[in-house]
Amino acid sequence: MIREERRKKRRRKKILIGLLITLLIIGILVLVVWKVFTVKTVEVSGNRLYEDTQIEEWVLNDEYSWNSLYVFLKYRFFHTQEIPFIDTMEVSLKSPHTIHVEVYEKGLLGYFYMESKAQNVYFDKDGFVVEISTDLIPGVPCITGLPCEQAELYEKLDLKDKDALKELLAVTQTLKKYELVPDTLDYDELGNVTLQYGEITVNLGKTEHLTEKVVRMQKIMPQLSGPGLLHLEDWTENNADITFDRIG
C-alpha cells in the first residue's frame, strides 16, 4: 500500500512538473510573440494605382495589427477586405519587424462610361468586367463609340456586336504591349478606330494590319508634337505612306 501510494505521488509529481514546464514554454513563446514580433517597417511592391501608405493602412487595419505575426497569419488563413482595382495582396514576413506586401492589381485594359449607372465600367484582357466605379484611373483609356448598355461585375462585357468586342480586345492589348495606351479610343459607325494622345490624334482606321500599324506608331510618335492628326488608316504593305497633318 505504501509503495503504491509513493508511486502515485511520484507520478503526480512528474505530471505536475511536465505541466509547469509546458506552461513555462507557452509563456515564453507568448512573451516572444508579444515582444519580438512588432511591426516597424512595411514594404510594398507591385502597386501602381495606390500609394504605399494607402496599402499599409489597409493591411494594418485593426487593433492587433501592431503584431507582425498576427498580420501574417491573418492574411495567410483568413479572407480579408476587397479593395477596388486590387486582385490580391500577399503578405509575408521578412523579419519579426518587417512585413512585405506584394500587390497584384487587376489588369485594366479600358473602361466605358455607363450613363445608366453614372459609373465607369473597367474590363480586363478577356473582356470581363473587373470593376465598376466612379473613380478615374490614370493610364486606362476611355472607350467611346461602342454602346455598352449593361454590365455586371465579373461577367463578360455585353456588346451588341460580338466581333466588336473581339476587335476591341485585340486593339487594347496590342497598344498596351507596345506601350502606346491612349487617353481615349473611339469607334465610328463603320468600325474605324481613332486614338487620342493629348493633342495628337491617330486615325488608325480598320483593325487590319493592326500590329504593323502599331509598330510604326511606336517609331513615329516620339518625333511628333501636337496638335495634329497622324494618318494610318490607309496603310498597307503596298501603301506605306504615313502623313501627319499639323493643326493650327
C-alpha positions in Angstrom: 0.0 0.0 0.0 2.8 2.4 1.0 4.7 1.6 -2.2 1.6 2.1 -4.4 1.0 5.5 -2.7 4.6 6.6 -3.3 4.3 5.6 -6.9 1.1 7.6 -7.3 2.8 10.6 -5.7 5.8 10.3 -8.0 3.5 10.1 -11.0 1.5 13.1 -9.9 4.8 15.0 -9.3 6.0 14.2 -12.8 2.7 15.2 -14.3 2.8 18.5 -12.3 6.4 19.2 -13.4 5.5 18.4 -17.0 2.6 20.7 -16.8 4.6 23.5 -15.3 7.3 23.1 -18.0 4.7 23.2 -20.7 3.1 26.3 -19.2 6.6 27.9 -18.9 7.3 27.1 -22.6 4.0 28.5 -23.7 4.6 31.6 -21.6 8.0 32.2 -23.1 6.5 31.7 -26.6 3.7 34.2 -25.9 6.3 36.7 -24.5 8.5 36.3 -27.6 5.5 36.8 -29.9 4.3 39.8 -27.8 7.7 41.5 -27.5 9.6 40.4 -30.6 7.1 40.3 -33.5 6.3 44.0 -33.7 5.7 45.9 -36.9 8.3 48.6 -37.6 8.5 48.5 -41.4 6.0 47.7 -44.2 7.5 47.2 -47.6 5.1 47.4 -50.6 5.7 46.3 -54.2 3.6 45.8 -57.3 1.4 48.8 -56.6 0.7 51.4 -59.3 -2.7 52.7 -58.5 -2.3 53.3 -54.8 0.4 54.9 -52.7 2.5 52.7 -50.3 0.9 54.5 -47.3 -2.6 53.6 -48.5 -1.7 49.9 -48.9 -0.1 50.0 -45.4 -3.3 51.5 -43.9 -5.4 48.8 -45.5 -3.2 45.9 -44.3 -2.7 47.3 -40.7 -6.4 47.8 -40.2 -7.3 46.6 -36.7 -6.1 47.0 -33.1 -3.9 43.9 -33.2 -2.0 44.9 -36.4 1.0 46.1 -34.4 2.0 42.4 -34.2 3.7 41.2 -37.4 3.0 37.5 -36.8 -0.7 38.3 -36.3 -0.8 40.2 -39.5 0.9 37.4 -41.4 -1.4 34.7 -40.1 -4.5 36.9 -40.7 -3.7 37.3 -44.4 -2.5 33.8 -44.8 -5.5 32.0 -43.5 -8.5 34.3 -43.4 -10.5 36.3 -46.0 -9.7 40.0 -46.0 -11.5 43.0 -47.3 -11.8 43.6 -51.0 -10.1 46.7 -52.3 -11.1 48.4 -55.6 -8.8 47.6 -58.5 -6.7 45.1 -56.5 -7.0 41.4 -57.2 -4.9 40.0 -54.3 -2.3 41.1 -51.7 0.3 38.6 -50.5 1.7 39.3 -47.0 5.0 37.8 -45.9 7.4 38.2 -43.0 10.9 39.3 -44.0 11.8 39.6 -40.3 10.0 39.9 -37.0 9.8 43.6 -37.5 9.3 43.8 -41.3 6.3 42.9 -43.4 6.4 42.7 -47.2 3.2 43.2 -49.1 3.1 42.1 -52.8 0.2 43.8 -54.6 -1.5 42.2 -57.6 -3.6 44.8 -59.3 -6.4 43.9 -61.7 -5.3 44.1 -65.3 -7.3 47.0 -66.7 -7.4 47.5 -70.5 -10.0 50.1 -70.7 -13.3 51.4 -69.5 -16.8 52.5 -70.7 -18.7 55.3 -69.1 -22.2 53.9 -68.5 -24.8 56.7 -68.2 -27.4 54.4 -66.7 -25.1 53.7 -63.7 -23.2 57.1 -63.8 -20.1 54.9 -63.3 -17.1 53.7 -65.2 -17.1 50.0 -66.3 -13.5 48.6 -66.3 -12.6 45.5 -68.2 -9.7 43.1 -68.5 -7.8 41.4 -71.3 -10.6 38.7 -71.6 -13.4 41.3 -71.8 -14.6 40.6 -68.3 -15.9 43.4 -66.1 -13.4 43.7 -63.2 -14.6 46.9 -61.6 -17.5 49.3 -61.6 -16.6 52.6 -60.0 -16.8 56.4 -60.2 -13.0 56.6 -60.0 -10.9 57.5 -63.0 -7.7 55.5 -63.2 -4.7 57.2 -65.0 -3.3 55.2 -67.8 -6.6 53.4 -68.7 -8.2 54.5 -71.9 -11.9 55.6 -72.2 -13.7 53.6 -74.9 -16.3 55.6 -76.9 -18.5 54.8 -79.9 -19.3 51.3 -78.8 -22.7 51.0 -77.0 -22.4 49.3 -73.7 -25.9 49.3 -72.2 -25.5 46.6 -69.5 -22.6 45.5 -67.3 -22.3 43.1 -64.4 -19.3 42.7 -62.2 -17.2 39.6 -63.2 -19.3 38.9 -66.3 -18.2 39.5 -69.9 -18.9 42.8 -71.5 -22.3 42.8 -73.1 -21.8 44.5 -76.5 -24.3 44.1 -79.3 -21.7 43.3 -81.8 -19.6 40.3 -80.5 -17.0 40.8 -83.2 -16.6 44.4 -82.0 -15.6 43.1 -78.5 -13.0 40.7 -80.1 -11.5 43.6 -82.1 -11.6 46.0 -79.1 -9.6 43.5 -77.0 -7.1 43.0 -79.9 -6.6 46.7 -80.2 -6.2 47.5 -76.5 -3.9 44.5 -75.9 -1.7 45.5 -78.8 -1.5 49.1 -77.7 -0.6 48.1 -74.2 2.0 45.7 -75.4 3.8 48.4 -77.3 3.3 51.0 -74.5 1.0 53.2 -76.6 -2.0 53.3 -74.4 -4.1 56.3 -75.5 -6.3 58.7 -73.5 -9.3 57.7 -75.5 -10.2 55.1 -78.1 -13.1 55.9 -80.3 -15.1 53.8 -82.8 -17.1 55.3 -85.5 -20.2 53.7 -87.1 -18.1 51.9 -89.7 -15.7 50.4 -87.2 -12.8 52.8 -87.8 -10.6 53.4 -84.7 -9.3 56.8 -83.7 -6.9 57.2 -80.8 -6.2 60.4 -78.8 -2.8 61.1 -77.2 -3.1 64.6 -75.7 -3.1 67.0 -78.6 -2.2 64.2 -81.1 -5.0 62.3 -82.8 -4.2 59.0 -84.6 -6.5 57.7 -87.3 -5.9 54.0 -87.1 -8.7 53.1 -89.5 -9.8 49.4 -89.6 -8.0 46.8 -87.5 -6.5 45.1 -90.5 -2.6 45.1 -90.2 -3.1 46.2 -86.6 0.3 45.1 -85.3 2.2 46.6 -88.3 0.4 49.9 -87.8 1.2 50.0 -84.1 4.8 49.1 -84.7 5.1 52.1 -87.0 3.3 54.3 -84.5 5.8 53.3 -81.9 8.6 54.7 -84.1 6.8 57.8 -85.2 5.1 59.1 -82.1 8.2 60.3 -80.2 9.0 62.5 -83.1 5.6 64.3 -83.2 4.4 67.4 -81.4 0.8 68.4 -81.4 -1.7 69.5 -82.2 -2.0 67.3 -85.2 -3.5 64.2 -86.9 -1.5 61.1 -87.8 -2.9 59.1 -90.7 -2.5 55.4 -90.6 -6.0 54.4 -91.9 -4.8 53.7 -95.4 -1.5 51.9 -94.5 -1.0 48.5 -96.1 2.0 46.6 -97.2 1.5 48.0 -100.7 0.8 51.6 -99.5 3.3 52.5 -96.8 2.6 56.3 -96.9 2.0 57.8 -93.4 1.3 61.5 -93.1 0.9 63.9 -90.2 -1.2 67.0 -90.5 -0.5 69.8 -88.1 -3.5 71.6 -86.8 -3.3 75.4 -86.1 
